[in-house]
Amino acid sequence: MDNPRPQKLSHGEITGKILSAYKDYDLQNKKLLVIIPDNTRSAPVDIFFKLFFELFGKETKKLDYLVALGTHPLLNEEEKLKRVGISEQEKKRTYSSVRIMNHRWDKKETFTPIGTIDSDEMRCLSDGLLTEKTDISINRIVFEYDALIVLGPVFPHEVAGFSGSNKYLFPGICGWNFTDNTHWLGALRTNLKTIGIKDTPVRRLIDRAAEFVNVPMIYFNLVVDSEGMKGLFVGDDSGAWSKAVELSSRININYVSKPFKKILSIASKKYDDLWTGAKAFYKIEPVVEDGGEIIVYAPHIEQFSITHGHIIEQVGFHIKEYFVKNMTKYAGFPKAVLAHAAHVKGTGSFINGSEKPRIKIILSTGISKDRCDDVNIAYMDPDGINPDEWEKKEDEGIAVVHNSGEVLYKVK
């Protein structure tokens, strides 16, 4: 908290780091695939898209892009162009040779198996929380290229501890089985014991899975805040990511002196559904006292999940202990969805058939009260909320967080 915030990187500094990487990793005459995040992650992808093409686009055999969707909705053409910061006319006139592709997680033929983490190793990596072997597959398109450039921001993350680096491969472009197991592991570990922590069981699994990818990888780890890009750490191993985590810990974590009773968390407009918008809860959960409340205010969100909403409506939101005690009932549902449902409900206890969450999450969104009731989550009418009325009440144990979802809040 006492360290001065770093300055925004200049255009010249960014250009210099890109040119150094191009020379250091001998990328000339190579077929390159750049893995990028979708629009739910704040990152100046547009800057890199234009600079990559300007600096070495004509010296490579291929320079294509793959959007690491995980299981997020596919981007249409307009959304793809928005992600890389160009117009349709610019795409046709200047960048016609560049392909911008969705990770087609919705098609089985997308994937090819690359390895298995056996049960003994799973037990070791997961601190004993998971004991069954995990088969790993990845988007087969990566093997059509000579090298991968993995580009994306590093933020505190509820499942992995911190995002970035290999996480844009797993779960970014991997098969459903690995996504299922890592998200479930994250739920078993819980958000409170994971978010903002560098070494986590899920991160270990992610990095182990990446060892099966026999294609050279160069990581561009970005550290950004509301002012812009504050750090760019480039490398072909975990060292660059570790440096990014160190800086992200400084600028993407805000500390408070004591927990609050009630917080109005105003979700960023970049989240289209609760699947992603729940970050407005995860990042705030550590600074709410037992028995407190978080109101996720997002009138623009109208779906629990664009992709998985129909499953969420069947299972509802429950603490992880509830799911663990009732796994026979939920055995047929994807564990990644159960994990999301448990993360949203937060920690708590399940005794004598009764679940008691540690804190209460209330949705004040475009999702109706009836739909909230059906999935075991509280509702508040967004029309009755004036965010201005929540300001400057910290002394009363009440706070408001604007544009929430990327900055983590913790108690000193």
N, C-alpha and C positions, 0 to 999 in steps of 0.2 A: 504493500500500500504506500510506503514511503518512497519507493523508487520512482523517478520521473518517467512518464510515459514516453516511449520512443517516438521519433518523428516518422511521418509517412515516407515510404521509400520513393525516391525520385524516379522518373522515367529512365534516366541514365543508369541508375543503380540496377534497376530491373533488367535493362538491356544487357548490361555487363555480365550479370549472373547467367542469363540465357546463353550468351555467346561463349562464356567459359564452359558451361555444360556441354554445348554443342561440340567444342573442341576436345574437352576432357574425355568424353564418352564416344568420340569418333562416329558421329551420326551422319556424316556425309554419305550420300548414295545408299542410304538405308530406307527401308519401308518402316515408317513410324506410325504407331497408333497412340493417340493421346486419350487417356481415360479422364473424363471430367464429371463433376457433380451436376445434379439437375438444379432447377430454379429454387429449390427449398434451402439451398446452402448459399450464404453470402460469400461471393468470391469474384474477383475481377477477371473472370475467364475471358472476357472480351479483349482485355489488354494482351493476354498471352496468345490468344488466337491470331491477332493481327501481327504481333511481334514474331511469333514462330514462322508465319508465312513470309513476312518481310525479310527476316534474317537468314532463313535457310529453306524456305518452302520450295524454291526452285533447284536446290541442291540435293533434295531427297527423292527417292523413287516414288514414295507415297507419303502423304501427310493427312491422316484421317482422324476422326474423333468418334468416340463411343461414350454415350451418356450413361453413367453408372446409376441406374435407376433403383437397384435392389428389386423391390416389388412395387415401386411407385408407378403412377399412371404414365403411359407412353406420352412423349411430347409430340405434338403435331408440328408441321413445318414452321409455322410462325413462332412457336415456343422454342424450337431448336435455334432458329436465327436470333431470337432474343437472348438466348443463353450465351451465344458467342458474339453478340453485339453488332450484327450486320443486317442490312436490309436485303430484301429479295433481289433487288437490282444489283447490289454489291456481290451477292452470291453468284449471280449469273455472269457478271462482268469480270470480277477479279478472282473469285474463289471457286470457280466451276470444277476444278480438279479435286477439291476437298470434299470428302464424304463426312456427313454428320449423322451418326446412326444411333438409334435407340438400342439399349440392351433389351432384347426380346425375351424377357423372363417368362412370358406367357406361352412360349413354344418349346416343347421338349427337345426338338432338333437343334436348338440353340447350343446345347451343352455337350461337353465331352468329359468323361471321368479322367481324373489326373492322380488320384491316390486315396489312401485311407489312413485315418488316425486310429490305431487299434485301442481296445478298451483300456489296457494298462496305461497307455500314454494319455488317453482322455482323462482318466482318473487323476493322473499326476498334474496335467495342465489345468484342470478345473478345480483343483483343491478338493477333490473327492466328490464334487457335486454331480458330475456326470460320469457314468461308467460304461456306456455302450459305445461301440465303435462308430465312427462317423465317416461316411464316404464323401469325397470331395469332387465336385465337378465345376467347370468354368465355361464361360462363353468361348466356343471353339475358335472364334474369329481371331483371338489373340495370337494364335499360332500361324497366322498368315502374315505376320509382321516380324521384322528383325529386332525390334525393340519397342518397349512400352514406355511412354511418359505418363506417369501417374500424377495428376495435377488436382489439388484441392486444398481447402482450408483445414486447419486443426483447431477444433473447439472442444470444450468439455462435453462429454457424451454419456448418456444414461445407460447404455448397454456395454460400450467398450472402455469407458473411462475418458478417453480422448479420441476424437475422430482423426482422419487423415491417414496418409501412407497406404498400407495394405488394406485398410478398411474400404477403400474405393474399389478393391477387387473382391473382398469378402466382407459383407454381402453384396457389394456394388454390382458385380457381374458374375456371381457364382450361382450354383444350383440351389434349389429350395431346401434340400436336406441340411446343408451346412447353415443356412439362414435360420432354419427351424431350431437347430440345436444351440447355436450361439445366442439367439434371442432368449430362448428358454433358460439357458445358463445365466444370462444377465438378469432375468427375473428372479431366479433362485438366489442370486447374489444380492439383489435389490439395488435400486437407484442410489439410495443413501450410502451404500458401501462401494459404489462404483464410480459415480460421476466425479470428474475432476481428479481422478487417481490414475497415474501413469501405468503402473503394473497391475493388470487385472486378469482374471482367468480368461475372459473373452478375448482380450488383446493377445494373450499367449496363443490361443487357438487360431486367431486370425493370422498371426505371424508364422505359425507352424504351417498353416494351409498354403501360404504364399511360397513356401519352400518347394512345393510341388510344381510351380509354374516355371517351366524351363525356357523362359524368354527373358533376355536382359531387361531390367527395369530401372528407370531413372525417376526418382521421386522429386516433385516440386511441391514442397510443404509450405503453404501460405499461412500467415498469421494476420488476421484482419480484425478491425473493430469498426465502430461507427464512423471513424475518421478516414479509414482507408486501410491499405496494406502496410503493416508495420514490420513484417519480416518475411523473408523468402529463403528457405533452407533447402538446398539441392544436394542430392547424393544418391548412391545406389544401395544404401543399407539403412539400418535403423538410426544411425547417428544423426542424420539430418532431421528425422522426425523427433528425436529426443530434444534437439535444440529448439524445435518449433513448440514442443510441449512446454518447455521451460518458459518461453516468451508468452505463450497463450495463457499459462498459469498466472502470469503477471497482469495481462491486460483484459482477459476474458473472465476473470473471477472478481467479483465485488464482495467485500467483507462488511458485515454489520456487527454491531457490538452485542446485540441480543436478538433472540427470535421474536417474531411478530405473532399477534393473535389472528390477524386477518389481512390478506393481501389481494388486491385487485390486479391480476396479471393480464395485461392487454397484449394479446398475441399479435405477432407480426403478420402483416397482410400477405406475406409470401406463402403462408401455409393455407392450403386449399381444403384441408380436412383435419379431423382431430388426430388422425394417425400421425401426421407431422406436427400439427398445432399443439399436441400435448406437451411439446417441449416447453411451452409456457407454464406448465405445471412442474415438469422435472427439474427445471433450472431454479425453481423457487422453493421446492419442497424442503430443502435443508434449513431454511430460515423461518419455518413456521413451527410454533410450539405445539406440543401435544394437545389435542382437542381443538386446534385452530382450523382455519378455513383458507382455501385458495379459490377465488372466483376467476375462472378463465373467461375473459371477456373478448369475444370474437364474433360479432354479429354477421361477419362475412362467411363464417364456416357453417355449412349446411349438411355435412355428411360426417359420420363417424370415420369412414374410410371409403374413398372412391373405389379402391381395389377390394378390400376385405369387409366392407360394411355389412354384407349379408351374413357373414360368419359372426361378427361382433353382435349382431342382433339376436343370434341364437345362444351365444355363451354369456353375454353380459359382461359387466365389469366387476371383478372380485379381487381381493387380496390374494397373494400367491399361496398362502396357507390353505385357503379355500380350494384352490385348484389342486394342490398337492394331495389333500385329503379326499378329493373326488375325481382322481385321474381316470378311474374306470368309466365314469360318466362322460368324460371329455376326451377319451382316447382317440376318437376319430377326427378330432379337430387339429388344425395346424398349430404346432407349439409356438410358432412366432406370433400368432394371433392371441393365444392364451397369454403369452408373455406381455404383449402390448396391453391387454386388459388388466393384467396384474400391475404393470408399471403405472398405469393411469390411476388405479385405485390407491396405490401407495402401500406402505408397510402397515402392519397391524397384527391382530391375533384372531385365531379361530378356535374357540373353546365350546365344547358341548353343542356343536352344530350352529353356533352363532359367530358371525364375523364382525370384528370391530376394527375399522381402519384407524390408524393413528391420527390422521387429520381428515377433514372433509373437503372433497373437491366438488365444486359447483360449476356447472356449465351455463354460461350466459352467452349463447351463440344463436345461430339461425336454426338450430335443431330444437324441435318442439318439446314441450314438457312431457307429452304422452310418450314420445320416443325415448326421452331420458328415463322416465319411470320404467319403461320396458327393459332397460338394460342396467338397472340398479345404480343410477347416478343422479345426483341432485341437479335441479334446474333453477335458474333465476331469469326473469324476463329482462332481456337486454334494454328494452325501451325504458325500463325503470332505473337505469344506471346512468349517472352523470359522472364521468371520470374526474371532472374538476372538483367534485365534492369530496374526493378521496385524498386530495393533495394536502400535504403538511399536517398529517395526523400521526406522525411517527411516535410522538410522545404518548399517544393513546394506544399504541400497539397496532396501528393500522398503517398500511403502506400501499402505494400504487407503483407498478413497474410497467413502463411503456416499451413497446416493441420487443416484448419478451420472447425468449426462445433460444438465444445463443449465448448470452452472458449468464454465467452461473453465480448464484448468491450463496454465501456460506457465512456462518457465525465464526467470529475470530476465536 
